[in-house]
């Protein structure tokens, strides 16, 4: 496995020349940092993340996750997170790879598989020990960057193998449950997707529970177990992330942004914005 990791690092040195670099391989993104970074708040789509060198830290509400070269991270829900590169230097850069999870492929792979063993411990994100089974198909996927004419034909095969290995691995229960149409995790995923598309709309837990097809109590507990926050806290994070994006564009006033993302009270917007980002909205507008 160590030889495969070194091979991937060499590929990264050649192909990744920016802190974040999209690639011609669908869903594959490369990361390179030569110094630790400040925490950045963003929305993670379902993905696999492998750190080849250095160390990365994620904060999901109050849950702290560290990812190093011996780990891989799987995210199966849309989740607001705070992320930073914690260990990197010019002589020892932080190298990481993410691959978007393909829901259709995963659903096909789990159609005839076992039921997840531990649905009661459902989470939206978790880490596990990296294995050769995960690293080797990932290397084949990255190596396609040397042969772009092969990407269309071979990338889906490597992705399919990689998702299969995820299902067989120690986080397999989580991946399986995310691909089962009526599982608790897939029901939570339906509501996180709804909130992502409708974060500016008024909604209550009862409505979200109906979308999930669950009782309010069961839904609330399952949502908090999967995302480490309540449904309305989740919606607030989505609103504030979008507000910050709009403010940094510098073309709208604070009141207009607050209203556009769903706030009726600018004072409440200002309080929640400062609490999450550590600065008032005006500071990001001026930037």
C-alpha positions as CSV (number, residue, x, y, z in Angstrom):
1,X,0.0,0.0,0.0
2,X,2.9,2.4,0.8
3,X,4.2,2.0,-2.8
4,X,0.7,2.9,-4.1
5,X,0.6,6.0,-1.9
6,X,4.0,7.2,-3.1
7,X,2.9,6.6,-6.7
8,X,-0.2,8.8,-6.1
9,X,2.0,11.5,-4.5
10,X,4.2,11.6,-7.6
11,X,1.0,11.9,-9.8
12,X,-0.2,14.7,-7.6
13,X,3.1,16.6,-7.9
14,X,2.7,16.6,-11.7
15,X,-1.0,17.1,-12.1
16,X,-2.0,19.3,-9.1
17,X,-0.5,22.8,-9.4
18,X,-3.2,24.7,-7.5
19,X,-4.7,24.5,-4.0
20,X,-7.9,23.0,-5.5
21,X,-7.9,21.5,-9.0
22,X,-10.8,20.0,-10.9
23,X,-9.9,17.2,-13.3
24,X,-11.3,15.8,-16.5
25,X,-12.2,12.7,-14.6
26,X,-15.9,13.2,-13.5
27,X,-16.1,14.0,-9.7
28,X,-12.4,13.8,-9.1
29,X,-10.7,16.8,-7.4
30,X,-7.1,17.2,-6.3
31,X,-5.8,19.4,-3.5
32,X,-2.3,20.8,-2.7
33,X,-1.3,23.1,0.1
34,X,2.2,24.1,1.1
35,X,1.2,25.7,4.4
36,X,-1.6,25.2,7.0
37,X,-4.8,27.1,6.1
38,X,-7.4,29.1,8.1
39,X,-10.7,27.3,8.7
40,X,-13.1,27.5,5.8
41,X,-16.8,26.9,6.1
42,X,-18.4,25.1,3.1
43,X,-21.0,22.6,2.1
44,X,-19.7,19.1,1.5
45,X,-21.6,17.0,-1.1
46,X,-21.4,13.2,-0.7
47,X,-17.8,12.2,-1.3
48,X,-14.8,10.1,-0.6
49,X,-11.7,12.0,0.7
50,X,-8.2,10.5,1.0
51,X,-5.3,12.5,2.4
52,X,-2.0,11.2,1.0
53,X,0.3,13.5,2.9
54,X,-0.2,16.1,5.7
55,X,-3.3,16.3,7.8
56,X,-6.7,17.8,7.5
57,X,-9.2,18.8,10.2
58,X,-13.0,19.0,9.9
59,X,-15.6,20.3,12.3
60,X,-19.1,19.2,11.9
61,X,-21.0,21.3,14.5
62,X,-19.3,20.0,17.7
63,X,-17.8,16.8,16.1
64,X,-14.1,17.0,15.4
65,X,-12.6,14.8,12.7
66,X,-8.9,14.5,11.8
67,X,-7.8,12.8,8.5
68,X,-4.2,11.7,7.9
69,X,-2.5,9.4,5.4
70,X,-3.7,6.3,7.3
71,X,-7.4,7.4,7.0
72,X,-10.2,7.9,4.5
73,X,-13.4,10.0,5.0
74,X,-16.8,9.1,3.6
75,X,-19.6,11.7,3.5
76,X,-23.0,10.4,2.5
77,X,-25.1,13.5,3.1
78,X,-25.0,17.2,2.1
79,X,-23.3,18.6,5.2
80,X,-22.1,22.1,6.3
81,X,-18.6,21.7,7.6
82,X,-15.6,23.8,8.7
83,X,-12.4,22.5,7.2
84,X,-8.7,23.4,7.4
85,X,-5.3,22.0,6.4
86,X,-3.6,21.4,9.7
87,X,-0.2,20.0,8.6
88,X,1.7,21.1,5.4
89,X,5.0,22.8,4.4
90,X,6.8,23.5,1.2
91,X,9.0,20.5,1.6
92,X,6.1,18.3,2.7
93,X,2.9,19.6,1.0
94,X,-0.6,18.5,2.0
95,X,-1.9,16.3,-0.8
96,X,-5.5,15.1,-0.8
97,X,-8.0,13.7,-3.3
98,X,-11.8,13.7,-3.3
99,X,-14.2,11.8,-5.4
100,X,-17.9,12.5,-5.5
101,X,-20.1,9.6,-4.7
102,X,-22.3,8.5,-7.5
103,X,-25.7,7.7,-6.0
104,X,-26.9,5.7,-9.0
105,X,-23.8,3.4,-9.1
106,X,-24.0,2.8,-5.3
107,X,-27.8,2.1,-5.5
108,X,-27.1,-0.5,-8.2
109,X,-24.3,-2.1,-6.2
110,X,-26.3,-2.4,-3.0
111,X,-29.5,-3.6,-4.7
112,X,-28.6,-7.3,-4.0
113,X,-26.4,-6.7,-0.9
114,X,-26.9,-7.4,2.8
115,X,-28.9,-5.1,5.0
116,X,-26.6,-2.7,7.0
117,X,-25.8,-4.2,10.4
118,X,-25.8,-1.0,12.4
119,X,-28.6,1.3,11.1
120,X,-29.1,2.6,14.7
121,X,-25.7,4.2,14.5
122,X,-26.3,6.0,11.2
123,X,-23.9,8.9,10.5
124,X,-23.6,11.3,7.7
125,X,-19.8,11.3,7.8
126,X,-17.1,9.0,9.3
127,X,-13.5,8.0,8.9
128,X,-11.9,4.6,8.7
129,X,-8.4,3.1,8.2
130,X,-7.2,3.3,4.7
131,X,-6.6,0.0,2.9
132,X,-5.0,-1.1,-0.4
133,X,-8.5,-2.0,-1.6
134,X,-9.4,1.7,-1.5
135,X,-6.1,3.1,-2.6
136,X,-5.4,0.9,-5.7
137,X,-8.5,1.7,-7.7
138,X,-8.1,5.4,-6.7
139,X,-4.6,5.3,-8.2
140,X,-5.9,3.8,-11.4
141,X,-8.5,6.7,-11.6
142,X,-5.8,9.4,-11.1
143,X,-3.4,7.7,-13.5
144,X,-6.0,8.2,-16.2
145,X,-5.0,11.9,-16.2
146,X,-1.9,10.7,-18.1
147,X,-4.2,9.2,-20.7
148,X,-7.1,11.5,-21.2
149,X,-8.4,9.5,-24.2
150,X,-9.1,6.6,-21.9
151,X,-11.1,8.5,-19.3
152,X,-14.6,8.1,-20.8
153,X,-14.2,4.3,-21.1
154,X,-12.1,3.4,-18.0
155,X,-13.1,6.0,-15.4
156,X,-16.5,4.4,-14.8
157,X,-14.9,1.0,-14.3
158,X,-12.4,2.3,-11.7
159,X,-15.2,4.3,-9.9
160,X,-17.4,1.3,-9.8
161,X,-14.6,-0.8,-8.3
162,X,-13.9,1.9,-5.7
163,X,-17.5,2.2,-4.6
164,X,-17.7,-1.6,-4.4
165,X,-14.6,-1.5,-2.1
166,X,-16.2,1.2,0.0
167,X,-19.3,-1.1,0.5
168,X,-17.1,-4.0,1.5
169,X,-15.0,-1.9,3.9
170,X,-15.5,-0.9,7.5
171,X,-17.8,2.0,6.5
172,X,-19.9,-0.3,4.3
173,X,-23.0,-0.1,6.5
174,X,-23.1,3.7,6.1
175,X,-22.6,3.5,2.3
176,X,-25.1,0.7,1.9
177,X,-27.8,2.5,3.9
178,X,-27.2,5.7,1.8
179,X,-27.9,3.6,-1.3
180,X,-31.1,1.9,-0.1
181,X,-34.2,3.8,-1.2
182,X,-36.2,3.4,2.0
183,X,-33.5,3.3,4.6
184,X,-33.4,5.9,7.5
185,X,-30.3,7.5,6.1
186,X,-31.7,7.8,2.6
187,X,-34.8,9.4,4.1
188,X,-32.7,12.0,6.0
189,X,-30.8,12.5,2.7
190,X,-34.1,13.4,1.0
191,X,-34.7,16.2,3.5
192,X,-31.2,17.5,3.5
193,X,-31.5,17.7,-0.3
194,X,-34.9,19.5,0.1
195,X,-33.4,22.0,2.6
196,X,-30.5,22.6,0.2
197,X,-32.9,23.5,-2.6
198,X,-35.4,25.4,-0.4
199,X,-33.3,26.9,2.4
200,X,-35.0,30.3,2.0
201,X,-38.5,28.9,2.5
202,X,-40.3,28.7,5.9
203,X,-40.5,25.1,7.2
204,X,-41.0,23.2,10.4
205,X,-39.8,19.8,11.7
206,X,-43.3,18.3,11.1
207,X,-43.1,19.1,7.4
208,X,-39.6,17.7,7.1
209,X,-40.7,14.5,9.0
210,X,-43.5,14.1,6.5
211,X,-41.1,14.4,3.6
212,X,-38.9,11.7,5.3
213,X,-42.0,9.5,6.0
214,X,-41.1,9.3,9.7
215,X,-42.6,10.4,13.0
216,X,-41.3,13.8,14.3
217,X,-39.5,12.2,17.2
218,X,-37.8,9.5,15.2
219,X,-36.9,12.0,12.4
220,X,-35.4,14.6,14.8
221,X,-33.2,12.0,16.5
222,X,-32.1,10.4,13.2
223,X,-31.3,13.8,11.6
224,X,-29.2,14.9,14.6
225,X,-27.4,11.5,14.7
226,X,-26.6,11.9,10.9
227,X,-25.7,15.6,10.8
228,X,-24.7,16.5,14.4
229,X,-27.2,19.3,14.3
230,X,-31.0,19.8,14.3
231,X,-32.9,20.3,11.1
232,X,-33.4,24.0,11.7
233,X,-29.8,24.5,12.7
234,X,-28.9,22.8,9.4
235,X,-31.1,25.1,7.5
236,X,-29.6,28.1,9.3
237,X,-26.1,27.0,8.2
238,X,-27.2,26.8,4.6
239,X,-28.8,30.2,4.8
240,X,-25.7,31.8,6.3
241,X,-23.3,30.1,3.8
242,X,-25.3,31.5,0.9
243,X,-25.5,34.9,2.6
244,X,-21.7,35.0,2.9
245,X,-21.3,34.0,-0.7
246,X,-23.6,36.8,-1.8
247,X,-22.0,39.4,0.4
248,X,-18.5,38.6,-0.9
249,X,-19.7,39.3,-4.4
250,X,-20.2,42.8,-3.2
251,X,-23.3,43.6,-5.3
252,X,-26.1,43.5,-2.7
253,X,-26.8,45.3,0.6
254,X,-26.9,43.4,3.8
255,X,-30.7,43.8,4.3
256,X,-31.4,42.5,0.8
257,X,-29.1,39.5,1.3
258,X,-30.7,38.7,4.7
259,X,-34.2,38.8,3.1
260,X,-33.1,36.8,0.0
261,X,-31.8,33.8,2.1
262,X,-35.0,33.7,4.3
263,X,-34.5,36.0,7.2
264,X,-37.3,38.4,8.1
265,X,-35.4,40.1,10.9
266,X,-32.0,41.6,10.0
267,X,-31.0,41.8,13.7
268,X,-31.4,38.0,14.0
269,X,-29.4,37.6,10.8
270,X,-26.6,39.8,12.1
271,X,-26.4,37.9,15.4
272,X,-26.4,34.4,13.8
273,X,-23.9,35.5,11.1
274,X,-21.5,36.9,13.7
275,X,-21.9,33.7,15.8
276,X,-21.0,31.4,12.9
277,X,-18.3,33.4,11.1
278,X,-16.8,35.4,13.9
279,X,-17.4,38.7,12.2
280,X,-20.4,40.9,11.3
281,X,-21.9,40.7,7.8
282,X,-20.5,44.2,7.0
283,X,-16.9,42.9,7.4
284,X,-17.4,40.4,4.6
285,X,-19.2,43.0,2.5
286,X,-16.3,45.3,2.7
287,X,-13.9,42.5,1.8
